[in-house]
Amino acid sequence: MKLFERMPSVCKAVIKAKNGYFEESQIENTFRFVSKISTGTVPALSFEGWGWCLGDFSLCWGVDTASLSLDLVYVLWLFFVTLAWNWNVWLIPMRWAFPYQTPSNIYLWLLADYLCDLIYILDIMVFQPRLQFVRGGDIVFDKKDMRKNYMKTFRFKMDVISLVPLELFYFKTGINPLLRFPRLLKVMSFFEFNDRLEAILTKAYVYRVIRTTSYLLYCLHCNACLFYWISAYEGLGSTKWVYDGKGNSYIRCYYFAVKTLITIGGLPEPTTLFEIIFQLINYFVGVFAFSIMIGQMRDVVGAATSGQTYYRACMDNTVKYMASYRIPKDVQNRVKTWYNYTWQSQGMLDEQELLVQLPDKMRLDIAVDVNYDIVSKVSLFQGCDRQMIFDMLKSLRSVVYLPGDYVCKKGEVGREMYIIKAGEVQVVGGPDGKTVFVTLKSGSVFGEISLLAVGGGNRRTANVVAHGFANLFILDKKDLNEILVHYPESQKLLRKKVEDFFFNESDAKDLLQTPDKALIPVIGRRLAPRYWGCWSGCLVRMQRRVGNLPLPSVLLANVQSLDNKIDELRSRISYQRDITNCNNL
């Protein structure tokens, strides 16, 4: 079964080694191995006799469907291991302190205990020895080597110690839950589950908040167990300070732990020396533990809202700057609107800030997934070198335009190409400048001819206005020229396409039929003999002869016949003219 059909777009986990992290060269070796898997030169990794494939859960986390499903299977298994570990962590102290384990239900407790032990054994015998690892930059998938590598790790020692059968002492001491204390040593599976779950969650900070809260609840849980044990040791209700034995014992003792560790106060005064010492330790531990929990919660919430904090700081600084220079209120409101919409639509102010820390290969993978489908549809770049297009994708930048903003104006020198990511733009013109020629929607491209046009051909021919909020990708002419230096063949192809665009038959007809003499440039005079023969030359000369004597009537009749023929073709090329005008922006 193929694990990867292509390189992953985004690494969702850092490749881990035995003693730390890998260098970029080792990651490239890993990708080469992954490519071997996709071509079938390396056999698929699977359980013999189990009927399903186990991927490299400790190494690479791909985006491919197969690898992602395999990774989720391992995370699901870690969930069961963590569930078994939490059973021991929470219930061992409670069964030791509170009288909830009775002869009538002892078989149920033992059944649950041994079921958790079975999960521990399966994890040690089946899953952990089949996790791949990296040695010298190469992925090791040999079963014997994987098993030996696991047995050399500190985790293996902890896993084995966690299964020490102290329950054999049950025959001498009776069923004492404290003999299962070694089961708590399988804590490394709990931390691994946390790391992997956070890597696949979209909003991992929510889980971090829940986990930090559970730490606080567990501290209160242990304190409640100790308080009941002390109360039972001194005698329930023997003093005003101990638990009196009324109501639900766990809830009452938990309430005492909450008031003690959070230092709410209102507790009865301890009377004996043992009670005083226990209460003092409670207060010290409560202040220390609660301050740590508050600090962790602050860090979690701060990390979750760091982007929004940065956005607020940028917006406040900009508003302060505009106020200091007395910028008009309408401009300030548009700037605030831009900040709000950009944050709500993208969740960030600048997408490039997130990608600058990634390797160049990963930035390319992201750019291909986001922009390639749109750029590949641009006719100007069809037939160009594929790597040239990939390099061009990395130069695209996203810009948000507000309703009514001019993307470009008529007469401007075109230095950018625009790709509509979201929203709509309108090409407007006419005498009043408000006539809508065409509306371009998401996925449309305009302005690409201006990137390579020479002379006066890179002037904008119409106004383009954002209709509503519009998010556009922009490719700068300077960036494209820097890329084309390394791809001369693609540069020649692009130049040829631009020349064909300006010297095609439909453009010649449009220029010759325009009543404005200013729109009949030299290019029209060059194309007239090429496409129209002698009659086109007559028409051009006729339009030049403004103050001269009129031409013979026979020649004018021929010219009129040519005009009639052009009128018949006008309806056929009207749609093409609109597209041409948009591409020439």
N, C-alpha and C positions, 0 to 999 in steps of 0.2 A: 504494500500500500504506500503510495507516495505521501511523504510528509510535507514537502514544500514544492510548490510549482514555481515560485519566484521568491525573490528576497523579501523579507518582512519590511513593511513600511515604517513601522516605529518599533524600536526595541522596548518591550514592556518589562524587562528585568535586566539587571546588570549581570553579565556572565561571571560566575563565581568560580574561583579556584580553591585549592585546598588551603592556601595561606593568604588569600586576598583576591584582588581583581586582576583582570587581564589587560595587556596592552592592545593597541589597535591592530598590530600585526597578528596577534593570536586570534582576535575576532575575525580577521580576514581568513585565517586558516579554518576557523569554524564555518564561515560562510561557504568556503570551497567544499568542505565536507557535506554541507547541506545541499549544495548543488549536485554532488555525487548521488545523494539519496534521491533527489528529484529525477535524475536521469536513469536511475535503476542500477548504477554500478556498485552501490552498497546495498546489501540486503536490508529489508525492513526489520525494525526492532520489535520483537514480539515475545510473548510468553508461549513456550512450547506446550501445547496441550490445553491452553486456556482459551484460545479462540479470539483473543483481542490483543491489540498492539499497545505497548507501553513506550511512549516517547521519552525524550531526554528531559525529565522534569527538573533536574537541578542545573540545567545548562542554558538552553535557549528557549525562549517563549516566542514562537512564531505567530503570525496573523493568519496563516493558512487555516482553513476549516478543520482539516484533520488534526494538525498539531494543537490547535486551540481546544478541540474536543478532548484530546488526550490529556492536556494540561488540566482541564476542568475535572477529569476523572481523578487525577492525583489530588487535586485540591479537595474534592469530595471525600476521598479516602482520609486525608489529613483531618477533615472535619470530624469523621468518626473517631479517629485517634484522639483528637482534642476533646471530644465529648466524653470518651472514656477517662481521659486524664482529669477532666473537671469533676467527673463523678467521684473520683478518689479525693481530689483536693477539697471539695466542699463537704462531702459526707463522712469522711474519716474522722475529722474533729467533732462533727455533730453527733455521730454514733458513739464516740468515746465519752462525750460529756453528757448528752441528754439521754433519757431512758426510752429511746425510740426503737432500739433493737431488743425485741422480746423473743422468748421461745416460740411463740405462735407465728411470727413472721420471719424467723431466722433463715428459713430456706429461700425466701424471696431475696433477702439481702445477699446471701451466698451466690445465688444464681446470677444476680447482676454483677457481683464482683468477678466471678469467673468468666462471664461474658466479656468484661473489660480486659481481663487477662488474655483471652483469646485474640482480641483485637491487637494487643501488644505483641503477641507471638507472631501473628500474620504480618505485622509491620516489619518485624525483625527478619523473618524467614523469607518473605515473598517480595515485599516492595523495596526496602532499603538496599538489599544486595543487587538490585537491577537498575540502580540509578547510574547513569553515565557520568564520567568525569573527564577532565582535560589533563593531559600529561604532555608537557613540552609543546603546547600549542595544538595538539591533535586530540580529537575526541576518541576516547576509548570505549568500545562497545562490546568487547569480549566479556563473556559472563564470568569467567574465572577472575579476570583482572578487576571487574567491578565488585565482585564479592570480596576479594582481598583488600581492595581499597576501602571498602566500608568497614572491614574488620580492623583496619589500622586507625580509624578515626576515634576521637574522644566520644563521639556520639554513640558508637557501638558499645563502648564500655559502660556508659550511663544507661543505655537500653538494657544491657544484660543485668546490671545491678538492680534495675527497677523490677526485675522479675525474680529476684531472690525469694525462694519459697519459705518465708518465715511463718507461713500458715501451718507448718508442721508442728509448731509449738501450741497449736490449738488443742492438741491431745493432752497437753500438760496444764496450760493456763486457761483453757476455755477459749471461746471465740472472742478475741480482743481485737477491735478494729485498728488499734495502733500498730499491730504487727504488719499491716499493709502499708506502712509509711514509705517503704522503698518505691512504691508505685508513683510517688510524686516526683521522682527523679527523671521521668520522661518529659521534662519540661521543654526540651529542645524542639520537640514536635509541635508544641503549642506556639513557640515563636516562629517556626517555619510556616505554620498555617497563617499566622498574622501577616507575615511578609507577602506570601503568595496571594492571600485574599485582598490585601490592599492594592496589589499590582493589577488585579483584574477589575476592581471596583471603579466606577466612574467618579464617585464622590467618597474617596477613602477616608476623608476627615470625619465623616459621620460614624464610621466604624471605630476610628480612634477615640472619639468622644465616648462611645459605648464601652470600649475596652477600658479606658481610664476610669470611668464610673464604676465598672465592675471591680477594679482594684480596690477602690474605696469601700465598696460593699463587702468585699471579702475581708478586709481589715476589721470592719464592724462585725462580720460573722465570727471571726476567730475570737474577738473580744467577748462576744456574747457567750461563746462556748466556755471560755475561761471563767467568766463571771458565774455561770451556772455550776461549773465544777467546784469553784470556791464555796459557793452557797451550799452545795451538797456536802462538801468536806466539813464545813462548820456546822451544818444543820440548817435545813430550810426553815426560815422564819425564826431562827435563834436570836438574831439581832435585827435592828431596824435597817441596817445597811444591806444585808443579804436578801436574796429572792425569797419571798414568803410562800411560794408554792401555789399561789392562786392564779387562775386564768391559764392562758396558753403560755407555757414556759419559754418557748423559743421567742415569741413575740415580745414578752415582757423583758427578757434578757437582752434582746436586740435593741429595745427602746433604751435600756440602761446604757448600752454601748454607744449609741448615737449621742446621748446627752454627755457622756464622758469624753469621747474622742473629739467631739466638736466643741467641747467646753461650754455647753449651754448653761450649765449650773442647775440649781434646784434639786440636787441629789442629797439624800440623807448622809449625815456625817459618819465616817467609819469609826468604829469603837475599839477594835483590837489592833494590835501592832501589825498583824498580817494584813488586815484590811487597809490600814493606812499605807503600808508599803505598796500593795497592789494598786491602790488608787493613785499614788504618786507616779508609779510607772505608767499608769494609764494616761495621766495628764501629759507627761513628757512625750510619750509615744504619740498621743493624739495630736499635740501641737506639731511635732515633727512630720508625722504621716500626712496630716491634713494640709500642711503648707506645701509638701511635695506634690500632693494631688492637685492643689490649686495652681501651682506652677506648671505642671504638665497640662492641665486643662487650658491654661492661658496660652501655652505654646501651640497646642493643637488648634485652638480657635484662631490664634494669630496666623498660623501657617495656612489655615483654610481661607482666611480673609485677606491674605497679603496682597493679592491682586487688586481687590477692591480698595484696600488702603492706598495702594500706589495710584490707582485711578482718582481717588478723592484728593490726594495730595497734588497731583498734576492739575486737576481742575481748579482747586483752590489757588494754586500759584498763578495759573493763567488768569483767573478772575481778578486776583490782586494786581497783576501786571496791567490788565486793561483798565482797572479803576485808577491806577496811579497815572496813566497817560490819558485819562478821560476819553476813552473810546466810546462812541455812541452806543446807546442802550440796545438798539436793534442788532448791532454787530455782536455785542456781548451775548444777547439771547441766542443768536445763531451759533456762536461758539459753544455755549452751554448745551444747546440741542445736539450739536455734533458729538460732544463728549458723551452725553447720555445715550444717544442711539448707537454709537460705536461700541460702547461698553455692553449694552444690552444685546446687540446683534453678534458680536464677536467674543465677548467676555474678556477682551484685552484691547489695549490701545494700539499696539504694534505687534503684528504676528512675527516679525523678523527677530524680535527679542527672544522669543522662545526657541528659535532654530539656530541662533548664533553659536550656542554651545555644543550643538550636535556635530558629528563628523560630516565631511562634505558628502559622503555616500548616502548617509541617512537623510540629509537635507534634500538630496536629489530624489530619493525614494518618496519622500513626502510631497515634493513638488510634482512628481509624476502622477501620483494618485489624485492630487487636488486639481491640477491644471492641465494635464496632458489631453484629456478628452476634449477640452474646449479648444486648445491651441491646435490640435491635430486636424480640426475641421476648417482652419483658415487656409484658403486655397493658395495664398501667397507662399506658405511654408510647405506645401505638399511637394514631395520629391526631394526635399533637402536632407542633408545628413541627419540621421536620427540622434546622434550624439550632440550635434549643434542645437537641435531642438531641446534636448535635455539641459544643456548649459543655459539656454535662453529661459527655461522655466524657473531656474534659480534666481533670475534677475527680475521676475515679476513681483510687483508690490501692490498691496491692496489699499484702496483709497475709498472713503465714504463721501458721497455728495448729498447735500440736503435738497429738499424740493425747491426747484427754481434756480439752483446753482448752474452756472455755465460750465460745462465740461471743456468746451473749446468754442472759440468765436471765429466768425468769418474774417479772413484776411490774416489770421495768425500763422506764424511759421510752425508747421507740424513737427514736433519732436518726440511724440509718444504715440503708441498704439494702445487701444482700449479694448478690453474684453469684459463684457457685462457678467458679473458673478451673480448678482441679485438685484432686482428692481427693474426699472425701465428708463430709457432716455428717448427724447424726441428731437428729430432734426427739424428745425424751424427756419423760416426765412420769409420771403415776400416783401412787399412794400412796407408793411407795418412791422415786420420781423416776428410775427406771431403765427404765421401760417405753418401748420404741421405737415411736413412732407411725408414722414414715415416715423413709426414708433418701433424702436428696437427693444427687445426683451432679453431675458436671461439667456446667456449662451451666444448672443450676437457679438460680432467683432466689427470695429470700425477704426479707421485711421492707420491701417497697416501700410498703405501705399506711401504715406508720408515718411516712413522710416527710411526708404531708399530713393525717394524722388529727388531729382536734381533740378537745378535752376529755380524757376518759379513754380514748379509742379508740386512743391510741398506746402503750398499755402492752403489753409482751410477754406472750403468753398461754401460753408453754411455754419449756422450756429447749432450746437448740440446742448440741450438743456435737460437736466435731471427731472424726470416726472415722478415725484415722490422721492423716497429715499432710495439711493442707488449705490451699490457696492461694486466697484470696478477694479479689474486688474490692469496695471499700467506697465508697459515695456518702454523704457527710454531708448532713444536713438543712439545715444552714446554707448550704452551697454551692448546693444546689438552690434555696433561697429567693432567693439572690442572682441566680441565673440567671433565675428566673421573673419577676423584676421587669421584665425587658426583653421578656417574652412573655406579656402579659395574657391573650390568647386561650387559650394552652396552659394557663395557670394555672386559668382557668375550667373547661376541659375536665377537668383533673385533679381539681379540687374536685368536679365533678359525678360523676366515676367513683368517688371515695371515698364520696360520699353514696349512690350507687346500691349500692355494696358493702355499706354498713351498713344500708340500708333495702330489702334485697331479700327476696323471699319465703322463700327457704331459710333465711336467718338468723333470720327471725321464727319459723319453725317450730322451729329448734334452740333458741332462747331459751325458747320456751313449753314445750318438752318437757324442759327441764333440771330435775332434781329440786331443785337448789340454788336457794333463793329469792334468794340474792345475785346470781345471774346473770340476773335478770329486771329490767333497768333501765328507765329511762323510755322508752328507745327501743323496748322491747318493747311497752309500753303504747300507744305511738303507732302501732305497726304492726299491732296486733291488730285494731282496727276496719277498718283499710284493707284487709287481706288476708283476714281470717277472718270478718268479719261479726259477728253477735250472739253466736254460740257462742264465739268467741274471747274476747269480753268476759266471758261467763259463766265461762270457765275462769280468766281472770285474777282476777276477783272471788272465785271459789272459793278460789284459792290465797292471796288476801289474808285471807280470813275464817278465821283459824286458831282463835280462841277463841270465835267466834260460834256461833249455833245452826245445825244442818245444814240444807242446802237441800232443797227438795222432791224426792221421788224421781224425778218426771218430768224435772225439769231435770238431775238427775244422770245419768239414762239418756241424755239428749241429749249431755251432755258425754262419757259413755263411748263413745257412737257416734262422736263426733269423735275420741276417742283411737284407736279402731280404724282409722279412716281414716288417721290420721297414721302408725300402725304400718305400713300398707301402703306408704306413701311413704318410709319410713325406709331401706329397702334401696336405693332408687333414688338417694338423695342422699348415701349414705355416702362415696362417693369424692369428691364435691364438697365435703363437709365437711372432709376431710383437706386438700385443696388450699386451702380457705378458711383453715383454721387456720395453714397454713404461710405464706400470703401476709400474714396478720395479725400475723406476728412482728415 
